[in-house]
């Protein structure tokens, strides 16, 4: 399941600039701000909902 989520995230991330281009917003600063905001939102979601696995091993 984790590999499927990773593959889906990579696919969506690769296609995101093309989706933003469809919006027709000519100002690149707005598009860059929007994509940065979405990346930050994704980081917050991961921080809040992803837990360490049951087989956590301490570093060497």
The first five atom37 places (N, CA, C, CB, O) and aatype in JSON, in Angstrom:
{
  "aatype": [20, 20, 20, 20, 20, 20, 20, 20, 20, 20, 20, 20, 20, 20, 20, 20, 20, 20, 20, 20, 20, 20, 20, 20, 20, 20, 20, 20, 20, 20, 20, 20, 20, 20, 20, 20, 20, 20, 20, 20, 20, 20, 20, 20, 20, 20, 20, 20, 20, 20, 20, 20, 20, 20, 20, 20, 20, 20, 20, 20],
  "atom_mask": [
    [1, 1, 1, 1, 1],
    [1, 1, 1, 1, 1],
    [1, 1, 1, 1, 1],
    [1, 1, 1, 1, 1],
    [1, 1, 1, 1, 1],
    [1, 1, 1, 1, 1],
    [1, 1, 1, 1, 1],
    [1, 1, 1, 1, 1],
    [1, 1, 1, 1, 1],
    [1, 1, 1, 1, 1],
    [1, 1, 1, 1, 1],
    [1, 1, 1, 1, 1],
    [1, 1, 1, 1, 1],
    [1, 1, 1, 1, 1],
    [1, 1, 1, 1, 1],
    [1, 1, 1, 1, 1],
    [1, 1, 1, 1, 1],
    [1, 1, 1, 1, 1],
    [1, 1, 1, 1, 1],
    [1, 1, 1, 1, 1],
    [1, 1, 1, 1, 1],
    [1, 1, 1, 1, 1],
    [1, 1, 1, 1, 1],
    [1, 1, 1, 1, 1],
    [1, 1, 1, 1, 1],
    [1, 1, 1, 1, 1],
    [1, 1, 1, 1, 1],
    [1, 1, 1, 1, 1],
    [1, 1, 1, 1, 1],
    [1, 1, 1, 1, 1],
    [1, 1, 1, 1, 1],
    [1, 1, 1, 1, 1],
    [1, 1, 1, 1, 1],
    [1, 1, 1, 1, 1],
    [1, 1, 1, 1, 1],
    [1, 1, 1, 1, 1],
    [1, 1, 1, 1, 1],
    [1, 1, 1, 1, 1],
    [1, 1, 1, 1, 1],
    [1, 1, 1, 1, 1],
    [1, 1, 1, 1, 1],
    [1, 1, 1, 1, 1],
    [1, 1, 1, 1, 1],
    [1, 1, 1, 1, 1],
    [1, 1, 1, 1, 1],
    [1, 1, 1, 1, 1],
    [1, 1, 1, 1, 1],
    [1, 1, 1, 1, 1],
    [1, 1, 1, 1, 1],
    [1, 1, 1, 1, 1],
    [1, 1, 1, 1, 1],
    [1, 1, 1, 1, 1],
    [1, 1, 1, 1, 1],
    [1, 1, 1, 1, 1],
    [1, 1, 1, 1, 1],
    [1, 1, 1, 1, 1],
    [1, 1, 1, 1, 1],
    [1, 1, 1, 1, 1],
    [1, 1, 1, 1, 1],
    [1, 1, 1, 1, 1]
  ],
  "atom_positions": [
    [[0.82, -1.18, 0.0], [0.0, 0.0, 0.0], [0.87, 1.26, 0.0], [-0.93, -0.01, 1.2], [0.54, 2.25, -0.65]],
    [[1.98, 1.21, 0.74], [2.86, 2.37, 0.82], [3.47, 2.7, -0.54], [3.96, 2.14, 1.85], [3.62, 3.86, -0.89]],
    [[3.83, 1.66, -1.29], [4.4, 1.91, -2.62], [3.34, 2.48, -3.55], [4.99, 0.6, -3.21], [3.65, 3.33, -4.39]],
    [[2.1, 2.03, -3.41], [1.03, 2.59, -4.23], [0.78, 4.05, -3.92], [-0.25, 1.79, -4.01], [0.55, 4.85, -4.83]],
    [[0.83, 4.42, -2.64], [0.66, 5.83, -2.26], [1.83, 6.66, -2.79], [0.55, 5.97, -0.72], [1.63, 7.77, -3.29]],
    [[3.04, 6.13, -2.68], [4.21, 6.84, -3.19], [4.12, 7.03, -4.69], [5.48, 6.07, -2.83], [4.42, 8.11, -5.2]],
    [[3.72, 6.01, -5.4], [3.59, 6.11, -6.86], [2.51, 7.11, -7.24], [3.28, 4.73, -7.46], [2.69, 7.9, -8.17]],
    [[1.38, 7.08, -6.54], [0.32, 8.05, -6.81], [0.76, 9.48, -6.52], [-0.91, 7.72, -5.98], [0.42, 10.39, -7.27]],
    [[1.51, 9.68, -5.44], [1.99, 11.02, -5.1], [2.99, 11.52, -6.14], [2.64, 11.02, -3.72], [2.97, 12.7, -6.51]],
    [[3.86, 10.64, -6.61], [4.82, 11.04, -7.65], [4.11, 11.38, -8.96], [5.84, 9.92, -7.89], [4.48, 12.33, -9.64]],
    [[3.1, 10.6, -9.3], [2.35, 10.87, -10.53], [1.59, 12.19, -10.42], [1.37, 9.72, -10.82], [1.61, 13.0, -11.35]],
    [[0.93, 12.4, -9.3], [0.19, 13.65, -9.11], [1.14, 14.84, -9.07], [-0.65, 13.6, -7.81], [0.84, 15.9, -9.63]],
    [[2.29, 14.68, -8.42], [3.27, 15.77, -8.36], [3.87, 16.09, -9.71], [4.36, 15.42, -7.39], [4.17, 17.25, -9.99]],
    [[4.05, 15.08, -10.54], [4.59, 15.34, -11.88], [3.57, 16.01, -12.77], [5.05, 14.03, -12.51], [3.94, 16.81, -13.64]],
    [[2.31, 15.72, -12.58], [1.27, 16.32, -13.42], [0.74, 17.64, -12.91], [0.14, 15.37, -13.57], [0.0, 18.33, -13.61]],
    [[1.12, 18.01, -11.69], [0.58, 19.23, -11.09], [0.9, 20.5, -11.89], [1.12, 19.38, -9.71], [0.01, 21.34, -12.02]],
    [[2.11, 20.7, -12.44], [2.35, 21.9, -13.24], [1.43, 22.0, -14.47], [3.8, 21.94, -13.68], [1.04, 23.1, -14.86]],
    [[1.11, 20.87, -15.06], [0.23, 20.89, -16.24], [-1.2, 21.23, -15.84], [0.28, 19.53, -16.97], [-1.92, 21.91, -16.57]],
    [[-1.61, 20.74, -14.67], [-2.94, 21.08, -14.17], [-3.02, 22.57, -13.87], [-3.29, 20.26, -12.91], [-4.02, 23.22, -14.17]],
    [[-1.95, 23.11, -13.26], [-1.92, 24.56, -12.99], [-1.93, 25.36, -14.28], [-0.68, 24.92, -12.16], [-2.5, 26.45, -14.32]],
    [[-1.3, 24.85, -15.34], [-1.27, 25.55, -16.62], [-2.67, 25.64, -17.22], [-0.32, 24.86, -17.59], [-2.97, 26.6, -17.93]],
    [[-3.51, 24.66, -16.97], [-4.88, 24.66, -17.5], [-5.69, 25.8, -16.9], [-5.57, 23.32, -17.23], [-6.62, 26.31, -17.54]],
    [[-5.35, 26.21, -15.66], [-6.11, 27.28, -15.0], [-6.05, 28.59, -15.76], [-5.6, 27.48, -13.59], [-6.96, 29.41, -15.65]],
    [[-5.0, 28.81, -16.52], [-4.89, 30.03, -17.31], [-4.36, 31.22, -16.52], [-6.22, 30.37, -17.88], [-4.44, 32.35, -17.0]],
    [[-3.83, 30.99, -15.33], [-3.25, 32.08, -14.55], [-1.88, 32.4, -15.14], [-3.15, 31.71, -13.02], [-0.98, 31.57, -15.08]],
    [[-1.7, 33.6, -15.71], [-0.44, 33.9, -16.38], [0.71, 34.25, -15.42], [-0.64, 35.04, -17.34], [1.87, 34.14, -15.79]],
    [[0.38, 34.67, -14.21], [1.42, 35.09, -13.28], [2.06, 33.87, -12.62], [0.85, 36.03, -12.21], [1.39, 33.13, -11.9]],
    [[3.35, 33.67, -12.87], [4.04, 32.49, -12.35], [4.2, 32.55, -10.84], [5.39, 32.35, -13.01], [4.34, 31.52, -10.19]],
    [[4.19, 33.75, -10.27], [4.35, 33.88, -8.82], [3.14, 33.3, -8.08], [4.55, 35.36, -8.43], [3.29, 32.69, -7.03]],
    [[1.96, 33.48, -8.64], [0.76, 32.91, -8.02], [0.81, 31.39, -8.07], [-0.51, 33.44, -8.72], [0.48, 30.73, -7.09]],
    [[1.22, 30.84, -9.22], [1.3, 29.39, -9.36], [2.36, 28.8, -8.44], [1.6, 29.02, -10.81], [2.15, 27.73, -7.86]],
    [[3.48, 29.49, -8.31], [4.53, 29.01, -7.42], [4.07, 29.06, -5.97], [5.81, 29.83, -7.6], [4.35, 28.15, -5.19]],
    [[3.37, 30.11, -5.6], [2.85, 30.22, -4.24], [1.8, 29.14, -3.97], [2.24, 31.62, -4.01], [1.77, 28.56, -2.89]],
    [[0.95, 28.88, -4.94], [-0.08, 27.85, -4.78], [0.54, 26.47, -4.62], [-1.03, 27.86, -5.99], [0.12, 25.7, -3.75]],
    [[1.54, 26.14, -5.43], [2.16, 24.83, -5.32], [2.95, 24.71, -4.01], [3.08, 24.57, -6.52], [3.0, 23.63, -3.42]],
    [[3.57, 25.79, -3.56], [4.28, 25.76, -2.28], [3.31, 25.59, -1.12], [5.1, 27.04, -2.08], [3.6, 24.87, -0.17]],
    [[2.18, 26.24, -1.2], [1.15, 26.09, -0.17], [0.64, 24.66, -0.11], [0.0, 27.06, -0.42], [0.44, 24.12, 0.98]],
    [[0.41, 24.05, -1.26], [-0.05, 22.66, -1.29], [1.01, 21.71, -0.74], [-0.43, 22.26, -2.71], [0.68, 20.74, -0.06]],
    [[2.29, 21.97, -1.04], [3.36, 21.13, -0.5], [3.43, 21.27, 1.02], [4.72, 21.51, -1.12], [3.63, 20.28, 1.73]],
    [[3.26, 22.48, 1.53], [3.26, 22.7, 2.98], [2.07, 22.01, 3.63], [3.23, 24.21, 3.29], [2.21, 21.42, 4.71]],
    [[0.92, 22.06, 2.99], [-0.27, 21.39, 3.5], [-0.04, 19.87, 3.54], [-1.5, 21.73, 2.64], [-0.45, 19.21, 4.5]],
    [[0.58, 19.32, 2.53], [0.9, 17.9, 2.51], [1.86, 17.52, 3.63], [1.5, 17.51, 1.17], [1.72, 16.46, 4.23]],
    [[2.84, 18.39, 3.9], [3.78, 18.12, 4.99], [3.07, 18.12, 6.34], [4.91, 19.16, 4.99], [3.37, 17.3, 7.2]],
    [[2.13, 19.04, 6.52], [1.37, 19.09, 7.78], [0.52, 17.83, 7.93], [0.47, 20.35, 7.82], [0.44, 17.27, 9.03]],
    [[-0.11, 17.39, 6.85], [-0.93, 16.18, 6.91], [-0.07, 14.97, 7.27], [-1.64, 15.94, 5.56], [-0.47, 14.15, 8.09]],
    [[1.09, 14.87, 6.67], [1.99, 13.75, 6.98], [2.44, 13.82, 8.44], [3.22, 13.75, 6.05], [2.46, 12.79, 9.12]],
    [[2.79, 14.99, 8.92], [3.25, 15.14, 10.3], [2.16, 14.75, 11.29], [3.69, 16.59, 10.56], [2.45, 14.15, 12.33]],
    [[0.92, 15.08, 10.99], [-0.16, 14.82, 11.92], [-0.66, 13.38, 11.9], [-1.3, 15.74, 11.64], [-1.06, 12.85, 12.94]],
    [[-0.65, 12.73, 10.74], [-1.32, 11.45, 10.61], [-0.43, 10.24, 10.41], [-2.25, 11.52, 9.5], [-0.92, 9.11, 10.53]],
    [[0.85, 10.42, 10.12], [1.74, 9.28, 9.88], [2.49, 8.96, 11.16], [2.72, 9.57, 8.72], [3.13, 9.84, 11.75]],
    [[2.43, 7.72, 11.59], [3.08, 7.26, 12.81], [4.29, 6.4, 12.45], [2.09, 6.47, 13.71], [4.39, 5.88, 11.34]],
    [[5.2, 6.27, 13.4], [6.35, 5.39, 13.22], [5.87, 3.94, 13.16], [7.39, 5.59, 14.36], [4.87, 3.59, 13.78]],
    [[6.59, 3.12, 12.42], [6.21, 1.73, 12.28], [6.45, 0.93, 13.55], [6.98, 1.11, 11.14], [7.12, 1.4, 14.47]],
    [[5.91, -0.28, 13.61], [6.06, -1.09, 14.82], [7.46, -1.68, 14.98], [5.06, -2.21, 14.81], [7.82, -2.13, 16.07]],
    [[8.26, -1.67, 13.91], [9.6, -2.27, 13.95], [10.7, -1.22, 13.92], [9.78, -3.23, 12.76], [11.7, -1.38, 13.23]],
    [[10.51, -0.14, 14.66], [11.48, 0.94, 14.7], [12.78, 0.47, 15.36], [10.89, 2.16, 15.46], [12.75, -0.07, 16.47]],
    [[13.9, 0.66, 14.68], [15.2, 0.23, 15.19], [16.03, 1.47, 15.47], [15.93, -0.73, 14.17], [16.1, 2.37, 14.63]],
    [[16.67, 1.55, 16.64], [17.51, 2.73, 16.93], [18.72, 2.76, 16.01], [17.96, 2.72, 18.4], [19.19, 1.72, 15.54]],
    [[19.22, 3.95, 15.75], [20.37, 4.12, 14.89], [21.63, 3.53, 15.49], [20.59, 5.58, 14.6], [21.71, 3.3, 16.7]],
    [[22.6, 3.27, 14.64], [23.87, 2.67, 15.09], [24.7, 3.66, 15.88], [24.68, 2.15, 13.9], [25.79, 3.32, 16.34]]
  ]
}
